Amino acid sequence: MILTVMFVSGKVYDYFQVPQNVFENFRSSFSKGNFLNRFIKGRFNFQKREVIS
């Protein structure tokens, strides 16, 4: 599963092969940033999207 995250800055990242349970826990977490830092960053491959404004 690909988890797409848009940051407040407007930057968009895709995180690849995120298990369904991690995806669901991220969506239901109180602090998305805290969850992202603890359980996603550094654990899954990612790619920054080019955002056309």
C-alpha positions in Angstrom: 0.0 0.0 0.0 1.2 3.5 -0.7 0.8 6.1 2.0 0.7 9.6 0.6 1.4 12.4 3.1 1.1 16.1 2.5 3.0 18.3 4.9 1.9 21.7 6.1 4.6 23.1 3.8 2.8 21.7 0.8 5.4 19.0 0.1 4.0 15.6 -0.8 5.7 12.3 -0.1 4.7 8.7 -1.0 5.8 6.0 1.4 5.8 2.5 -0.2 4.8 -0.9 1.0 3.2 0.4 4.2 1.2 -2.4 5.8 -2.6 -1.9 6.2 -2.4 -1.8 10.0 0.3 0.9 10.0 -1.8 2.9 7.5 -4.9 2.6 9.6 -3.0 3.4 12.8 -1.6 6.5 11.1 -5.1 7.7 10.0 -6.5 7.2 13.5 -3.5 8.7 15.4 -4.0 11.9 17.3 -0.7 13.4 16.2 0.1 12.5 12.6 3.5 14.1 12.8 4.5 12.1 15.9 3.3 8.8 14.4 5.1 9.5 11.1 8.3 10.2 12.9 8.1 7.2 15.2 6.7 4.5 12.9 7.1 5.5 9.2 10.1 7.6 8.6 13.3 5.5 8.2 11.2 2.3 7.9 9.7 2.6 4.5 11.1 3.6 1.1 9.7 6.9 0.0 9.7 9.4 -2.9 9.0 13.1 -2.9 6.4 14.1 -5.4 6.9 17.1 -7.7 4.0 19.4 -6.9 2.9 21.8 -9.6 1.4 24.9 -8.3 
